[in-house]
């Protein structure tokens, strides 16, 4: 009986034990006495959000509920053989959806805002070229009209906003506005042929906070379906809009298991870098404090006597503080001993920059651009960072920006260009201008190599001067771009017969 009460008391004391809290620790959770099932529940409860699904079949809902259930399979067939500690698993389990409100609050920070905005601005800075799908140029008057309409509909502004808030929230929805007499136009799948002349009204981008995903029985049914667990409609202000009317930006799309948690969005940049930004800013804030307190004065005293006369002790402390900035003069008793301890600030700047570089690495933006600094270190140019950044921007163009531009141009063709110029539908192709800009020296080396290749190829008879001139005229970096193209005449052969060796000898005599 006494053992029972003793065990209960020990259990109560264990449960009442305060949890260690630290923003920089992976040991934030009291998991040492928890089972694997309890740990799983803790991890899920920190990230799981309840999402109401409409028109979801029972089988589909049951399948996902089973996937989210707390069981030992979360750790594998045999939890006892798990290679990760409980504290590590719990820490990673806590890195869940931060909500759109929190993401917007974090996005106010200058560093987070730059990390979200800069890629979109850089991706469209060079612009794009519009051609027909066969590679031919569009008629100048048609191209001028398209460019004017792009300005009227604020295409560049929408592209930047699409990327910025897509990265900030993990998802961004762009709806293309079309005036239609059909009341169910948006509820039905998008059909370009249903767009009448002059009815295209531009783009409207919607924060995910104002939309609700809705799945039909197919999307929530069989996992073999290609549209499984992808929203069929999005509810906006109580209006059902089919997914095909949207171009959706998803930042780091999550697995099906986590889609209800993220409300069918992706992992936002604020969620990824919030803790790193906090660490960097805390480290930067510590530097001035360390500079102010790097010199510590220690005065030895009889602590027992000082405690006994607290008033006198306080007066001495106040006096020492008041006289500490007297530029070298200090009065002490004959029995006092003063020791000065200096805190070294060596490599403090490197420590601070390392924290900010981690932020830049996670955000996918070069630290030189994000922080506005120059590369440091021997023979450091930042070229590798910029090459990686340009690859990321090219991926951003191909996967996110091009689908939006294609839909916009298709609607322009149907609504504005075809009726005005009385032309038939033709497919417009978007070609983004290269983001990499070569230096004058690099360009000169490239042109030199091209000239040597042209010379070697022409000597074999594979090409002639006309082919070389065509390449120079068409190459915007050749230095001869824009000159008139005409046939290059081969050198005329002389009518005079070259003297033979015998004739040369006779003339020499």
C-alpha positions, 0 to 999 in steps of 0.5 A: 500500500505504501509502495503504491502511494510512493509510486504515485508521488514519484509519478506526480513529481515527474509530471510536475517537473518543469520542461526545459525551454530553449530556442536553440536546443533540440531537447525541448520536450520531456520525452525520456519517459514517453513511449514511441506512440506518445512521442508520435502523438506529440510530434503530430499534435504540434503540426497537425491542423484540422481541415474540413473536406467537402464531398470526400468519400468515406474510403478516402477520408479513412485512408488518410486518417489511418495514415495520420494515426499514432502507431509504432509504424511511424518509426518503422517495423521495430521501434526499439531498433530506431536509430534516432533519439526521441528528442531528435524526432520530437524536435523535427516533429515540432517543425510543422505548419506555422499558419499563414498569419504567423508566416505573414508576421515573420515576413515583415522582417527585412531579411525574410522579405528580401529572401521572398522578394528578390528571386522574383525580381531577378527572374524577370529582370532580363525579360523574355522574347515572344515568338511563334511555336515554329520559331518565327518572329511575330509581326511587329504590330502584333508584338507591339500590341501584346507588349502594350497589353502586358503593361496594361495588365501589369504582367511584371508586377503580377509575376513578382507578386506571384513569386514573393507571396508564393515563397512567403506563404508556401502557396499562391493562387492566381485567378484569371478573370473572364467576363462570362454570361455562364453563371457556372463558368468558374465551376466548370473546367477552363475552356479557352474557346469559351472566352469571348472578344474583349472579355479578359479582365486580367489576373487576381492573386489570392492569399491562401488565408481566404481560400479553402480546398475542396476535393471530389470523390475521385481526388479523395478516392483511389491512390492510383488516380493521377489527381489523388489528393489534389484539390478539385475546386477552391472555395473563394468567398463561398464561390466554388472555382475549378482548379484549372482556372488557377495557376498555383505556385507551390514552394516545397510541396509536401507529401500527401501525408502532410497536405491536410496539415499545410492546407494543401500548400507548401513549406514557406520560406519564413518557416524554413528560415525563422529560427536561423534569422532569429539566431543571426539577429541575436548574434548580431545584437550580442556584438555591441553588448560584448563591446561595451562589456569586454573589460570586466573589473574585479575587486577583491573584498571581504565578502562576509563583512560586506554582506554584513554591512550591505549599505556600505557595500552598495555605496562602494559599488555605486562609487566604483561604477561612477568612477570607472570611466575616469580615463585611467584614474581609480581610487582604492583602499590600501587593502583592495586588489583590482583585477581586469579581465578582457573578453576577446572579440576575435572572429566575432564578425566571422561568427555573425556573418556565418549565421547570416550566410546560413540564412541565405543558404536556406533561402536559396539566395546568395549572401552577397545579394541578400546582405549586400556584401562583397565576397571575402577570402583569398581569390573569392569571387562569389561566382559559384554562388551566382551560378547556383542562384541563376540555376535556381532562377531558371528553374523558377522561370520554367516551373512557375513563371512560364505557365502563368505567362503562357495562360495570360498570353493565350487569353490575350490572343483569344480576347484581344489579338485575334479580333483586332487583327483578324488572325487565326489562333497561333501558339505563342512561345516564351523564351526567357533572356539569359540571366548570366552576363559575361564580362568584356574579357569573357566575351572577347575570349568566346568570340576568339574561339568562335573565329578560330573554329570558323577558320578551321571549318572553312578550310575543310570546305564545310562552310564558306564566308557566307555561312560565317557572316550569317552566324556573325549577323545572328549572334547578338554578342559577336559585335557584328549583329545587325549589319546587312547580310549579303553573299560573300563573293570568293576572291577572283582568280587572276588571268596571269599565269604564274611563271614556272620554275624554269622561267624563274631561273632564266629570268635570274640569269 
